[in-house]
Amino acid sequence: MGREPLSLAAVARSLRSGLIVVDGEGLIQEFNEAAATLFGRARASALGRPIQEVIPGTGLLRVLTTGQPESNVRFETADRALIVDRTPIVDDGQVVGVAALFQDASELEEVSRQLGVAKALNEDLQALNRELEAIFDSSFDEIFVADGEGICLRVNAASERLYGLKAQDLLGRRVDELEKDGIFSPSGIRLALEEKQRVTIAQETRSGRRVVVTANPVLDEAGRVVRVVANSRDVTELVSLRAQLQETEERARRYGQELRSLRQEVTRIPGLVAQSSLMQRVIDLVRKVAGVDTTVLLLGESGVGKNALARAIHLLSARKDGPFIEVNCGAIPEHLLESELFGYDPGAFTGARREGKAGILELANGGTLFLNEIGELPPSLQVKLLAVLQDRQVTRVGGTRSRPIDMRVLAATNRDLAEMVGQGRFREDLYYRLNVVPLQVPPLRQRSEDIPALLHHFLEENNRRYGRTRRLSRAAADRLLEYQWPGNIRELQNLVERLVVTADDDLIREEDLPALVRTGGGANPAVGPGRGGGSGPRTESAGGRQEGRANPSLRQAVQELERELIGEALRLHGSTHRAARSLGVSQATVVRKMQQLKLKVSANSV
């Protein structure tokens, strides 16, 4: 059958990437349909017009002036991000124009960018005009053309970079032979011939390059494959850049989490609502130690606000613009804790990322590291942590190179570390390294003057969050003032949220309170009748309650409260992740408590 030469316009129409070609005057000579779609401009309205008027800032005029190609350049439009390759068109040593390929950046992030090129290249490639030859040979990506038998008919100079072979060494050879010889594997052209449809694959080359190949079969009227045109993009550098991007995104995610936590917690810092003299002394000490880089050990029961005080120290310090990295030593499984803290080098263990990973200690560089529940740190890691605190250097798991770090260290625990040192469960030298400035946070039952202000604060906060107008009845307020609060501020915060969400109407009554609070379990001896700072009425007489009733032990009361709070959070939120978020603890803590309390996990509690 007769052969007809293909025109540049036909090739441009077949491209899935946006193609714009300007001449030496900067006038648009080609503007294919893909470019029209990307930029929202009709092709007819663009042809012949100056590029600066149609699409400002494309950089084509710069390449026209410099004659230097520009590849993988990010270009932002109003509604999307593009990657552009700008290639000068050279004729007899002179730059006579510029060709630019525009592609959607999201396809690169999925490492599956599909570069569609000519759908119809027939056997007579010599008929292509000199301008098409310039575009073909100047393409940064490889263009590989084979016939219906898989024999290479034409390949541009980019193949030399990918395979380490001259282009002429590939001409006339079958792709399955090249695949068998290990030049590349697998062959996208071979797969396209077999499947008679476009295929996109990841390919390895003999020179060690990673390539994304899109092979497009060209069919005749009878449905026979007469040509296969393959585009190959070298993504070796992109894989490396993606690894760096993942690390940057991980750091940004941690920063974002911290910023969100700070927005939520900054108004919950006890210093903003504390009324008691005990807490005022704590806040005064926080202000003193915040201005220097000394290590602070926060001590106190669970839920008293140690993490909020740690954030307050960071925000009041000179490191406030640096990262605040919190790690819960009791929430991360022991077999993962070392790699999470210290990071790891490539190949450190099975399943490790090929590019390795920075640890939490490195992420805290220039900021503050908060080691929460430090008493849960395994003995094997106590030695390594001590070395980091002393030398201010960290070595990744599987690595040999030490990395200097500049960070302030804060730690917190509800354990008696001195007792653990005596029992041999905590290193004495690490204890003294952490216990430079101990800061004891009193439990809520010892600072009952703070309860009314805290109730008011969390009630207002949750009303805003859920669009409610809840308020406490006097009887309910009295019961809450009498309660011991074994879970401290965290328990108070979660209980107020629960009441705001579950109360039947705006007035929260005594009968809306949990049974443990209503029956006086854990009554607060520091709050007698009529106390509470004037925030509520005088408490009712205890005459209506049974005298001499045996109170449950503190452990039993705490377990009962945990069972009730965790069960209610699971019922309200439907998953352990959201329940943990509402309770202010990690998801691992919720799962562990459910096992301890023998709570059943429902089908949707995941």
Buried (B, 14 or more C-beta within 10 A) or exposed (E): EEEEEBEBEBBBBBBBBBBBBBBEEBBBBBBBBBBBEBBEBEBEEBEEBEBEEBBEEBBBBEBBEEEEBBBBEEBEEEEEEBBBBBBBBBEEEEBBBBBBBBBBBEBBEEBBBBBBBBBBBBEEBEEBEEBBBBBBBBBBBBBBBBBBEBBBBBBBBBBBEBBBBEBEBBEEBBBBEBBEEEBBBBBBBBBBBEEEEBBBBBBEBBBEBBBBBBBBBBBEEEEEBBBBBBBBBBBBEBEEEBBEEEBEEEBEEBBEEBEEBBEEBEEBBBBEBBBBEBBBEBBEBBEEBBEEBEBBBBBBBBBBBBBBBBBBBBBBBEBEEBBBBBBBBBBBEEEEBBBBBBBBBBEBEEEBBEBBBBBBBBBBBEBBBBBBBBBBBEEEBBEBBBBBBEEBEBBBBBBEEBBEBEBBBBBBBBBEBEEBBEEEEBBEEBBEBBBEBEBEBBBBBEBBBBBBBBBBBBBBBBBEEEEBEBBBBBBBBBBBBBBBBBBBBBBBBBBBBBBBBEBEEEEBBBEBBBEBBBBBBBBBEBBEEEBBBEBBEEBBEEEEEEEEEEEBEEEEBBBBBBBBBBBBBBEBBBBBEBBBBBBBBBBBBBBBBBEEBEBEEEEEBE
